[in-house]
């Protein structure tokens, strides 16, 4: 990586032995977030012997652990030096480039509606990417650490992990990638399908009733098939009408619910919603949280 | 995390139905076929077509067409005429969440040895 000048902290931390706990924590959570605390010797190959030592250690690690079948127990067994030798943190993307990638990827995921959030790039002193909705937020820092709460955090975490990998190609997104306006959500889409289903249901009901009446009225029609078929048609017709009624009713509630959620998102206009901010704006949800 | 209890039922995604022209044409045709065959079946049943061998087969085929056609109508309706909605739901505990150790990811053995398996299959209460 070339952005090491962006974060002088990283070099400091490498020299600071008190920070090893920090690094170990980062290593343990490596499956979620890239180990952020340190850059290894790849940045500064000062002496030949040091890199030779590293090579030897790396080979030793390769022999000791079976990385095809690597689990948490092996991970716990590893010492920090072994870990750093085996997993070169230089292979993770961090810094400015990570934030660019995360912002791009999150926008694309919002565009395909996989994540429900507003994505913003904030730079007041420190650069970071914020994604928030009415139900939570996530802040991605340049070193790859993520903090936040709620469903947004859960959705953002894997994105950050993906974006920190060189081999991951970012998704493309259309020009208008943001969430829709509340007014753009119209109910009654698919009404034509409902109409067709009603036609089918109506025909089934008419035929069912007709068959039942014919079976009672016509003496020539004495077969037991007639009432059974009539009952079958009536059941199918009733079921189809039920399907249409359910579709319309749930559609009405869902559009209203989704509009409310988008409005709640509009109301959160502070660039970085902290806890007090969220509680004052998203009033309904705050009440619910108080109940639980 | 998401277990705060207040996010259940939140609508995560609401995309209006696609309603493509091809789907609209297809569902209209299928609906016409459905209605025609439903009436044909009833007419045939009342006129006693089912009393002869061929007529019985014919009536059965008509009924089959009715059901298959209905299946296609419902599939098309589901795919093209319902909005795409994702709702936050509670993830209930699954069997695979229980007693997970690293060496138990593929489950714990039910018995040891093939013969023991046979014995336990025959008598489930054999030596807990």
Interface residues (C-beta under 8 A of the other chain):
Chain A: X71 X72 X73 X113 X114 X116 X135 X136 X149 X150 X151 X153 X154 X185 X186 X189 X190 X192 X193 X194 X196 X197 X199 X200 X203 X204 X207 X210 X211 X214 X218 X220 X221 X223 X225 X226 X229 X233 X236 X247 X251 X254 X255 X257 X258 X261 X285 X288 X289 X292
Chain B: X1 X2 X4 X5 X6 X7 X9 X10 X11 X12 X13 X14 X15 X16 X17 X19 X24 X27 X28 X31 X34 X35 X38 X39 X41 X42 X45 X46 X48 X50 X63 X70 X73 X76 X77 X80 X81 X82 X83 X85 X86 X88 X102
